[in-house]
């Protein structure tokens, strides 16, 4: 309830954060005599329905956790094939708005039957309940064991890969897996059905300031569902500013719903990510995996597959400053160690271009430019 207060009163709801999601261990260890799931009476003394009512009174939505197996990952009652309908009806009666269905203590055949059946059961309640499936993560995340066409029909989002840890190495590990398999994963994402690389760990303990900005920008490129994992009562001003960055959230929530890709991987540990956006716009992120000093990276929009006969406006998503660029004009970005330079780009006009390398005075242009 305190977290709902913070979400409603500290500017989070206004920028798009609207779900409060309860993870594993919310249940009592046993179902009630009618076979229904019951909230732990110590953790949730008023029950989930009362909590949902409170969350809704704040203009927010409540998400909950379940597991398609004999037990949840934490050892609490799971949802077996026999009680899928009962559990869906229970969540609906509690006025829950999202269900994450995990996959511990089951097998491939149970998952293949159970995940589609839960989708049908949730729809049958008549309540709009977002459906997050962990199915592909338990099957290796890739075809032929994972059918993304089927997933898009039954799930709103799905976990493909390992759980995130509160560390930069974990962020990079997830990013590597997504980038290596992007030709398979990218077409699977779209409005109403999303790849989920797991939570934002900004505002926790494991990321530096630069790394926090990097995760936010990269998750926006990946069209990732933005789930925070921090304590909103104690979050720092810097972390809050990153998580409430309106331009990055706009990029993340772009209505086209096209997931971005890594387009360049340099041998000197610089990578470039590109996401097409609506209204002929796009987002570019320059990532440094280096740990030594800021790196001066020179390229051009033409090199990054932008149309050479166009002029573009690039806006730094963190500073808000903008600059005009010709597609075939070289530019240099200065990328901090374990950090990013992130741009929102849109075309301005057709023109004839001549290659030229620009140097920018710090007082006139983006601080990330040389």
C-alpha positions in Angstrom: 0.0 0.0 0.0 2.9 2.3 0.7 4.4 1.5 -2.7 1.0 2.3 -4.3 1.0 5.6 -2.6 4.5 6.4 -3.9 3.6 5.3 -7.4 0.5 7.5 -7.4 2.0 10.5 -5.7 5.6 10.8 -6.9 5.0 11.2 -10.6 5.3 7.6 -11.6 1.7 7.1 -12.8 1.9 10.2 -15.0 4.8 8.8 -17.0 3.2 5.4 -17.5 4.0 3.1 -14.6 0.6 1.8 -13.5 1.0 -1.8 -12.3 2.1 -3.0 -8.8 3.1 -6.6 -9.2 3.4 -9.1 -6.3 6.0 -11.8 -6.9 6.3 -15.3 -5.3 5.6 -16.1 -1.6 2.4 -14.1 -1.2 0.3 -17.3 -0.6 -0.5 -19.4 2.4 1.2 -22.7 2.3 -2.1 -24.5 1.8 -5.2 -23.9 -0.3 -8.6 -23.5 1.5 -11.1 -26.3 1.9 -12.7 -25.4 -1.4 -9.3 -25.7 -3.1 -8.8 -21.9 -3.6 -5.5 -20.1 -3.2 -5.3 -18.0 0.0 -3.1 -15.1 0.8 -0.7 -15.5 3.6 -2.6 -14.0 6.6 0.5 -12.4 8.1 1.8 -10.8 4.9 -1.7 -9.8 3.6 -4.0 -9.7 6.6 -6.9 -8.1 4.6 -6.5 -10.4 1.6 -5.7 -9.7 -2.1 -9.1 -8.3 -2.9 -8.8 -5.5 -0.4 -5.3 -4.7 -1.7 -6.6 -4.6 -5.3 -9.4 -2.2 -4.2 -6.8 0.1 -2.6 -4.5 0.0 -5.6 -7.4 0.7 -7.9 -8.5 3.6 -5.7 -5.1 5.2 -6.6 -5.8 4.8 -10.3 -3.3 1.9 -10.5 -3.5 -1.9 -11.4 -2.5 -5.0 -9.4 -0.4 -7.9 -10.7 0.1 -11.2 -9.0 2.2 -14.3 -9.4 1.4 -18.0 -10.0 3.2 -21.1 -11.1 2.1 -23.8 -13.6 3.3 -26.7 -11.5 2.8 -28.5 -8.2 4.6 -25.7 -6.3 5.8 -22.2 -7.0 9.6 -21.6 -7.2 9.5 -20.6 -3.5 7.6 -23.7 -2.5 4.0 -22.4 -2.2 1.0 -24.0 -3.9 1.2 -24.1 -7.6 -1.5 -24.2 -10.3 -1.8 -27.7 -11.6 -3.8 -28.6 -14.8 -6.8 -29.5 -12.5 -7.2 -26.0 -11.0 -6.3 -23.6 -13.8 -10.0 -22.5 -14.2 -10.5 -22.2 -10.4 -7.3 -20.0 -10.1 -8.2 -17.8 -13.0 -11.7 -17.3 -11.5 -10.1 -16.5 -8.1 -7.8 -13.9 -9.6 -10.7 -12.3 -11.5 -12.9 -12.2 -8.4 -10.0 -10.5 -6.6 -9.9 -7.9 -9.4 -6.3 -8.7 -10.3 -5.1 -7.0 -13.5 -2.1 -9.1 -14.4 -0.8 -12.6 -13.9 2.8 -13.8 -14.2 2.7 -17.6 -14.5 6.0 -19.2 -13.7 7.1 -22.7 -14.6 8.8 -24.4 -11.6 7.9 -28.0 -10.6 6.4 -29.0 -13.9 7.6 -30.4 -17.3 7.4 -29.6 -21.0 4.2 -31.4 -21.6 2.4 -29.7 -18.7 3.6 -26.3 -19.9 2.5 -27.1 -23.5 -1.0 -27.8 -22.3 -1.3 -25.5 -19.3 -0.1 -22.1 -20.7 -2.7 -22.0 -23.5 -5.4 -23.3 -21.1 -4.7 -20.5 -18.6 -5.0 -18.0 -21.4 -8.4 -19.4 -22.3 -9.4 -19.4 -18.6 -8.4 -15.8 -18.0 -10.3 -14.7 -21.1 -13.3 -16.7 -20.0 -13.6 -14.6 -16.8 -14.4 -11.5 -18.9 -11.9 -9.5 -17.0 -8.9 -7.9 -18.8 -5.9 -9.6 -17.2 -2.5 -9.1 -18.7 -0.8 -12.5 -19.1 2.9 -12.9 -18.6 4.2 -16.4 -19.5 7.5 -17.9 -18.3 7.1 -20.8 -20.7 9.9 -20.0 -23.2 12.5 -19.4 -20.5 12.1 -23.0 -19.3 12.4 -24.4 -22.9 15.6 -22.6 -23.8 13.9 -19.6 -25.4 14.5 -20.6 -29.0 12.8 -22.7 -31.7 12.0 -25.5 -32.3 11.1 -25.9 -28.6 9.6 -22.5 -28.5 6.9 -21.4 -31.0 6.7 -17.6 -30.9 3.8 -17.5 -33.3 1.8 -19.5 -30.8 3.1 -17.4 -27.8 1.9 -14.2 -29.5 -1.6 -15.6 -29.7 -1.9 -16.6 -26.1 0.4 -14.4 -24.0 0.9 -10.6 -23.7 4.5 -10.9 -22.7 6.9 -13.7 -21.9 10.2 -14.3 -20.2 12.7 -15.8 -22.7 15.9 -16.1 -20.7 17.5 -16.2 -17.2 16.4 -14.1 -14.3 18.2 -10.8 -13.9 20.6 -10.3 -11.0 21.4 -7.0 -9.5 24.7 -6.6 -11.5 26.0 -5.1 -14.7 27.3 -8.5 -15.7 23.8 -9.8 -15.6 22.5 -6.9 -17.7 25.2 -7.6 -20.3 24.5 -11.3 -20.3 20.9 -10.8 -21.1 21.8 -8.2 -23.7 24.2 -10.7 -25.3 21.6 -13.4 -25.5 19.0 -11.0 -27.0 21.5 -9.7 -29.6 22.8 -13.1 -30.6 19.3 -14.3 -31.2 17.7 -11.1 -32.4 16.8 -12.4 -35.8 14.5 -14.9 -34.1 13.3 -12.7 -31.2 12.8 -9.4 -32.9 9.9 -10.5 -35.2 8.1 -12.1 -32.3 7.5 -8.7 -30.5 4.7 -6.3 -31.3 1.7 -4.5 -29.8 0.1 -6.8 -27.2 2.9 -9.5 -27.3 6.4 -8.7 -26.0 9.7 -10.3 -25.3 10.5 -9.6 -21.6 14.3 -9.4 -20.7 13.3 -9.1 -17.0 13.2 -6.2 -14.6 14.9 -2.9 -14.4 17.5 -3.0 -11.6 17.9 0.8 -11.6 17.6 2.2 -8.0 18.8 -1.1 -6.4 22.4 -1.7 -5.4 24.3 -3.2 -8.3 24.5 -0.6 -11.0 26.6 2.6 -11.3 25.0 5.8 -12.5 26.3 5.2 -16.1 25.2 1.6 -16.0 21.7 2.6 -14.8 21.3 5.0 -17.7 22.5 2.3 -20.0 20.0 -0.3 -18.9 17.1 2.2 -19.3 18.2 3.1 -22.8 18.8 -0.5 -23.9 15.5 -1.8 -22.5 13.8 1.1 -24.4 15.5 -0.1 -27.6 14.4 -3.7 -26.8 10.7 -2.7 -26.5 10.9 -4.3 -23.1 8.1 -4.2 -20.5 9.4 -1.8 -17.9 9.1 -3.4 -14.5 11.0 -1.6 -11.7 12.4 -3.7 -8.8 13.3 -1.0 -6.4 11.9 0.6 -3.2 10.1 3.7 -4.2 10.2 5.0 -0.6 14.0 5.3 -0.6 14.9 5.7 -4.3 17.6 8.2 -5.1 16.9 11.4 -7.1 19.3 10.2 -9.8 17.7 6.8 -10.2 14.2 8.4 -10.2 15.2 10.8 -13.0 16.4 7.9 -15.1 13.3 5.8 -14.6 11.0 8.8 -15.2 12.8 9.9 -18.4 9.9 10.9 -20.6 11.7 10.6 -23.9 13.0 7.1 -23.2 9.6 6.0 -22.0 8.1 7.5 -25.2 10.7 5.4 -27.2 9.9 2.3 -25.2 6.2 2.8 -25.7 6.3 3.6 -29.4 3.0 2.5 -31.0 4.6 0.7 -33.8 6.0 -1.8 -31.3 9.0 -2.8 -33.3 11.8 -4.2 -31.2 15.3 -2.8 -31.9 18.4 -4.6 -32.9 22.2 -4.4 -32.4 23.5 -3.2 -35.8 27.2 -2.8 -35.1 29.6 -4.6 -32.8 33.1 -3.1 -32.9 36.2 -5.0 -31.8 37.1 -2.2 -29.4 33.9 -2.9 -27.3 31.6 -0.3 -28.7 28.1 -1.5 -29.9 25.4 0.4 -31.7 21.7 -0.4 -31.3 18.9 0.9 -33.5 15.1 0.9 -33.1 12.7 2.1 -35.8 9.9 4.3 -34.4 6.6 5.8 -35.7 6.5 8.9 -37.8 9.7 7.9 -39.6 11.7 8.5 -36.3 14.2 6.2 -34.7 16.3 5.6 -31.6 20.1 5.0 -31.5 22.1 3.8 -28.6 25.9 3.8 -28.5 27.0 1.4 -25.8 30.6 1.1 -24.3 31.5 -2.1 -22.7 34.9 -0.6 -21.9 36.0 -0.1 -18.3 39.0 2.2 -18.8 38.2 5.7 -20.1 35.5 7.5 -22.2 35.8 6.4 -25.8 35.6 8.7 -28.9 33.5 6.8 -31.5 33.3 8.2 -35.0 30.6 7.1 -37.5 27.8 8.5 -39.7 24.1 8.0 -40.0 24.7 6.7 -43.5 26.9 4.0 -42.0 24.0 3.1 -39.7 21.7 2.6 -42.7 20.0 6.0 -42.6 18.9 7.4 -46.0 21.8 9.4 -47.4 19.6 12.1 -49.0 18.0 13.2 -45.8 18.9 15.6 -43.0 18.2 14.6 -39.5 17.6 16.0 -36.0 19.2 14.1 -33.2 18.1 14.7 -29.6 20.1 13.4 -26.6 17.6 11.6 -24.4 19.3 12.6 -21.2 20.3 16.2 -21.8 17.5 17.1 -24.2 19.8 19.0 -26.4 19.5 18.6 -30.2 21.7 18.8 -33.2 21.1 18.7 -37.0 23.1 16.1 -39.0 23.4 15.2 -42.6 23.3 11.4 -43.2 26.8 11.2 -44.7 28.4 13.6 -42.2 30.8 12.0 -39.8 30.2 12.7 -36.1 31.9 11.7 -32.9 30.2 10.6 -29.7 32.0 10.3 -26.4 30.7 7.2 -24.6 31.6 6.8 -20.9 32.8 3.4 -19.6 29.9 1.0 -19.1 27.7 3.8 -20.4 25.7 4.9 -23.4 24.9 7.9 -25.6 21.2 7.6 -26.6 19.5 9.7 -29.3 16.0 10.2 -30.6 16.3 10.9 -34.3 13.8 12.1 -36.9 14.3 13.3 -40.5 13.9 17.0 -41.3 14.3 17.3 -45.1 15.7 16.0 -48.3 19.0 17.4 -49.4 22.2 17.0 -51.3 25.0 16.0 -49.0 28.8 16.3 -49.0 31.0 14.2 -46.7 32.5 16.3 -43.9 33.7 15.7 -40.4 32.2 18.2 -37.9 33.7 19.2 -34.6 31.3 20.8 -32.1 32.0 23.4 -29.5 30.9 22.3 -26.1 29.1 25.5 -25.3 26.9 25.2 -28.4 26.1 21.5 -28.8 25.6 18.2 -27.1 28.1 17.5 -24.3 28.4 14.0 -25.6 29.8 15.3 -28.9 33.3 16.3 -29.8 
